[in-house]
Amino acid sequence: MRSRPVLLAAPLLLGPGVLACFSGGFFDTARLRAGVLAWLLFALAAVFSDRPLPRSGPGRLALGGLAALTALTGLSLLWTPLAGPASDDLQRLLLYLPAFAAGMVLLRPSSAARAAEPLLLAGVTGATLYGLSERLVPGAVSLERVVSAGDRLAYPLTYWNGTGAFAAIGLVLAAGLAGDPGRPRALRAAAAATGPLLGLAVYLTFSRGALGALVAGIGLLVALAPTAAQLRAALVVGGSGALAAAATLALPAIETQASGSGQGAAMLALLVALAAAGAWLAPSEARTVPLAPLRAVALGLLVVAVAGTVLAVAQAERRGGTDAPEAGAGRLASVQSNRYEYWRVALRSFGDHPLLGEGSGGFRVVWLRERPFRESVRDAHSMYLETAAELGLAGLACLLALFGGIGAGAARAYRRAGPVTAPAIAGAATWAVHAGLDWDWELPALSLLALVLAARLLATLEPGAPPEAATVPPAA
């Protein structure tokens, strides 16, 4: 029965969007419930499959790396200075591990694999609409104020930078689906219609890291699928999102949590109009162009986006050192931030304990001991540097296995199936860029998006998994 694989995979694919509405799964209750569900899904996947574990080399390497990271985090309870935060880290990994493993089983059937990006996008869109609801219909919806966010959009994840990255991944998936001529016309139109909502959400978080990761993801998407249809879809989705953001110049109350009902209604009407226009402008057929020039331009955009984001942030940090950085729209034109100091302390801690690190969750102790200014910080705001500080070379080796397996699997999946895999690759890469600038790993709803996309790619490598037809051949 063709629909059964999709029904089995639906809880996994819709899960990140649902979890996002519960503070992104950051707190114990939602995280533990999601973990129980993930283990049940993995058990169900094992029952319906005679191969519950991956057989491909990249799949084994990635799953082994995540399992080793989980074990190492548990062992670090023996030397970490704080058992509570380490236990939280372990709980998150005990959610990620079964979800990742289940994805590599449940997404093997072609019908489930093809449903992955649309259902993930549906979850992201629904959660983002919930997060924006207070500003669009302020009289009907009232969300608890996140004081530290200022005017930045914090919901649904309750952390503005995480919400920005969450919506950015959704935008990349939307552009990829809208530009895939192998998808039904109605699906391409629906994907394009999400652009204004997601673009407005990214802007209202005032997250420079999310914007940089978004540009990098779009650049990689077009580089992997260098067609006129994909370029047009990226311009339609990105352009409609930019227009929604620009509308806040005329509706400035939308940038605050105290927006009036009149401006909220006007923005809601504009979003509907822009969504309709995006759906109408979505590519209706495949039109090829010379692939090499477009791919070169897109790769150049990717390099500039990644390098520019990292350099801008690094230079910003050198001028940082304030307890209260800009919290409004001025952030987008500012280089004010404190991350450089977090990273410096993390690197120094790694130098002091290079093999096993300070222990999972131990960065906050190091920060309190060495901080150059009075600010309470729990994380190094970089998954890679925080892993180095807390788990040392052993932790970095686990991450290398996880990301190396995913990267090798993505390359092999692209060679096998072609540009239809581009949205999943670009979406996961968007997360990887942003994770280097913030504490995405501690937000399960956000990290599960990337892990499920990675599982979707690795699942295509398993014996018996039907290859997906490439709609446009890759450039030579």
Secondary structure, DSSP 8 states (H G I E B T S, - for coil): -THHHHHHHHHHHHHHHHHHTTGGG-SHHHHHHHHHHHHHHHHHHHHT-S--S--SHHHHHHHHHHHHHHHHHHHGGGT-S-HHHHHHHHHHHHHHHHHHHHHHHHT-SHHHHHHHHHHHHHHHHHHHHHHHHHHHSTTT------GGGTTS--TTTTSHHHHHHHHHHHHHHHHHHHT-TTS-HHHHHHHHHTHHHHHHHHHHTT-HHHHHHHHHHHHHHHHHS-SHHHHHHHHHHHHHHHHHHHGGGT-GGGGSTT--HHHHHHHHHHHHHHHHHHHHHS--S-----HHHHHHHHHHHHHHHHHHHHHHHHHHHHT---SS---SGGGGG-----HHHHHHHHHHHHHHSTTT-S-TTTHHHHHHHH-SSS----S-S-HHHHHHHHHHHHHHHHHHHHHHHHHHHHHHHHHHHGGGGHHHHHHHHHHHHHHTTS-GGG-HHHHHHHHHHHHHHHHTTSTT------SS----
